[in-house]
Amino acid sequence: MVIALRGRDETELVAAYTGTVQDPDARLTALSAGLPSYMVPRTVTAFDTFPLNQNGKVDRRALSDSFTARG
């Protein structure tokens, strides 16, 4: 899942996934091979689980907040 984080000067793409932990640099390299540079996320982060909302869907706001809290 890719989230767009709005910063002061620009919007930053960050990627989140669950499952087997993989080398983030390898994932970014693979994404760079198939996507234009503006679509490649700046970071790739593994999560044990995604936060869910009351409807059982991924809570994108809570996920976004977790990236903001990480700094």
NUMAR-883901 format. One record per residue (C-alpha): residue in one letter; x negated, y, z negated; residue number from 1. Coordinates in nm, 4 decimals. Layout:
N
ATOM|a|X|Y|Z|NUM
...
END
This chain:
71
ATOM|m|0.0000|0.0000|0.0000|1
ATOM|v|-0.1327|0.3449|0.0870|2
ATOM|i|-0.0463|0.6539|-0.1159|3
ATOM|a|-0.1021|1.0143|-0.0095|4
ATOM|l|-0.2329|1.2226|-0.2989|5
ATOM|r|-0.2026|1.5958|-0.2615|6
ATOM|g|-0.5063|1.7872|-0.3792|7
ATOM|r|-0.5856|2.1552|-0.3876|8
ATOM|d|-0.7313|2.1736|-0.0393|9
ATOM|e|-0.6270|1.8531|0.1335|10
ATOM|t|-0.4250|1.5349|0.1170|11
ATOM|e|-0.6220|1.2225|0.0303|12
ATOM|l|-0.5213|0.8671|0.1218|13
ATOM|v|-0.5833|0.5939|-0.1343|14
ATOM|a|-0.5036|0.2249|-0.0968|15
ATOM|a|-0.3798|-0.0137|-0.3642|16
ATOM|y|-0.3366|-0.3896|-0.3490|17
ATOM|t|-0.2630|-0.6874|-0.5708|18
ATOM|g|-0.4040|-1.0362|-0.5420|19
ATOM|t|-0.7574|-1.1580|-0.5042|20
ATOM|v|-1.0110|-0.8879|-0.5865|21
ATOM|q|-1.2182|-0.8032|-0.2813|22
ATOM|d|-1.5197|-0.5849|-0.2146|23
ATOM|p|-1.3797|-0.2328|-0.1614|24
ATOM|d|-1.6606|-0.1367|0.0771|25
ATOM|a|-1.5909|-0.4405|0.2942|26
ATOM|r|-1.2182|-0.3545|0.3029|27
ATOM|l|-1.2909|0.0054|0.4017|28
ATOM|t|-1.5311|-0.1109|0.6733|29
ATOM|a|-1.2668|-0.3469|0.8123|30
ATOM|l|-1.0052|-0.0713|0.8090|31
ATOM|s|-1.2470|0.1708|0.9761|32
ATOM|a|-1.2957|-0.0756|1.2611|33
ATOM|g|-0.9269|-0.0704|1.3522|34
ATOM|l|-0.7948|0.2699|1.2457|35
ATOM|p|-0.8688|0.6295|1.3385|36
ATOM|s|-1.0808|0.8010|1.0731|37
ATOM|y|-0.7939|1.0183|0.9496|38
ATOM|m|-0.5931|0.7051|0.8640|39
ATOM|v|-0.8642|0.5274|0.6623|40
ATOM|p|-0.8036|0.5594|0.2864|41
ATOM|r|-1.0774|0.7159|0.0785|42
ATOM|t|-1.0638|0.4363|-0.1807|43
ATOM|v|-0.9277|0.0841|-0.2154|44
ATOM|t|-0.8215|-0.0230|-0.5655|45
ATOM|a|-0.7068|-0.3610|-0.6978|46
ATOM|f|-0.4172|-0.3809|-0.9442|47
ATOM|d|-0.2965|-0.6814|-1.1425|48
ATOM|t|0.0617|-0.5772|-1.0677|49
ATOM|f|0.2331|-0.2717|-0.9284|50
ATOM|p|0.4649|-0.0711|-1.1513|51
ATOM|l|0.8299|-0.1337|-1.0638|52
ATOM|n|1.1292|0.0970|-1.0837|53
ATOM|q|1.4743|0.0035|-1.2154|54
ATOM|n|1.5656|-0.1472|-0.8785|55
ATOM|g|1.2646|-0.3792|-0.8798|56
ATOM|k|1.0846|-0.1863|-0.6060|57
ATOM|v|0.7321|-0.0493|-0.6311|58
ATOM|d|0.7401|0.2746|-0.8279|59
ATOM|r|0.5313|0.4889|-0.5949|60
ATOM|r|0.5334|0.7863|-0.8335|61
ATOM|a|0.3964|0.5775|-1.1227|62
ATOM|l|0.1368|0.4249|-0.8900|63
ATOM|s|0.0375|0.7716|-0.7704|64
ATOM|d|0.0124|0.8883|-1.1322|65
ATOM|s|-0.2241|0.6010|-1.2115|66
ATOM|f|-0.4630|0.7240|-0.9397|67
ATOM|t|-0.4384|1.0795|-1.0707|68
ATOM|a|-0.5142|0.9580|-1.4260|69
ATOM|r|-0.8252|0.7738|-1.3024|70
ATOM|g|-0.9668|1.1053|-1.1872|71
END
